[in-house]
Amino acid sequence: MQERVSAACDACGRPASSVAIVAASKTRSIETILEAHALGVNVFGESKMQEALPKIAALPQVERWRFIGKLQSNKVKFLAPFEALETLESPAQLKELAKLERPIEALIQVNIGREPQKSGILPENATEFVESALQCKQVSFRGFMTIGPAVRNAEEMRPYFRSLFALNERFGGTCLSMGMSDDFEVAIQEGSTHIRIGSALFGARHN
Ligand SMILES: *Cc1c(COP(=O)(O)O)cnc(C)c1O
């Protein structure tokens, strides 16, 4: 995986160190995560709090976890072991984040394809929501994250990635989490700093 990322970076003149691979480890076992860690994967993204907490507790050798799933505000209090919340999207989450004991890095999730069933704020609400995030003392705003629409061809993602990049520039973000197994090369070309990779790293998911 790291070779494919390095090649994609080379091809567009970016240093390989400018893109972090976040291993999307939902449904993967402790053993599988441990194997990936032994091979050099050191950042993992979990999607469900009740699944993540026991895994994190069982894997003290893994130091870096990011939360990448939908997060109910009543689960915000469990974010302590995570370095970042990539799916900030609601005032209710902000209210709970303010109660944390230490600041946490946060990316605001944007519903870039304007899909009714998807999480994330709409781009036109970014100004208002970034302002409220900046006022929350335990939130260190870093940038934006998106899960784009399902497309047949990775190239179709380019306009979505490009518009999220523009949004991130507008708000001075330094992190941009976009790109998954099927489209990370396009995401890297469009300025992604964090690609979230599941199946290309661990194989197809069966559950
Ligand atoms: C599962 C997941 C991914 C990884 O998806 P793949 O297509 O398997 O690479 C990325 N982001 C989020 C938020 C996920 O839940």
The ligand as an SDF file (V2000), in Angstrom:
LIG
                    3D

 15 15  0  0  0  0  0  0  0  0999 V2000
  -14.7600    1.4840    5.8230 C   0  0  0  0  0  0  0  0  0  0  0  0
  -14.4060    2.9100    5.6200 C   0  0  0  0  0  0  0  0  0  0  0  0
  -13.3760    3.2930    4.7440 C   0  0  0  0  0  0  0  0  0  0  0  0
  -12.5700    2.3150    3.9170 C   0  0  0  0  0  0  0  0  0  0  0  0
  -13.2970    1.8640    2.8310 O   0  0  0  0  0  0  0  0  0  0  0  0
  -12.5960    0.9430    1.7170 P   0  0  0  0  0  0  0  0  0  0  0  0
  -13.3990    1.2120    0.4940 O   0  0  0  0  0  0  0  0  0  0  0  0
  -12.7080   -0.4680    2.2080 O   0  0  0  0  0  0  0  0  0  0  0  0
  -11.1940    1.3860    1.5770 O   0  0  0  0  0  0  0  0  0  0  0  0
  -13.0830    4.6300    4.6550 C   0  0  0  0  0  0  0  0  0  0  0  0
  -13.7500    5.5750    5.3570 N   0  0  0  0  0  0  0  0  0  0  0  0
  -14.7380    5.2360    6.1990 C   0  0  0  0  0  0  0  0  0  0  0  0
  -15.4260    6.3170    6.9510 C   0  0  0  0  0  0  0  0  0  0  0  0
  -15.1070    3.9150    6.3600 C   0  0  0  0  0  0  0  0  0  0  0  0
  -16.1030    3.6030    7.1910 O   0  0  0  0  0  0  0  0  0  0  0  0
  1  2  1  0
  2  3  1  0
  2 14  2  0
  3  4  1  0
  3 10  2  0
  4  5  1  0
  5  6  1  0
  6  7  2  0
  6  8  1  0
  6  9  1  0
 10 11  1  0
 11 12  2  0
 12 13  1  0
 12 14  1  0
 14 15  1  0
M  END
$$$$
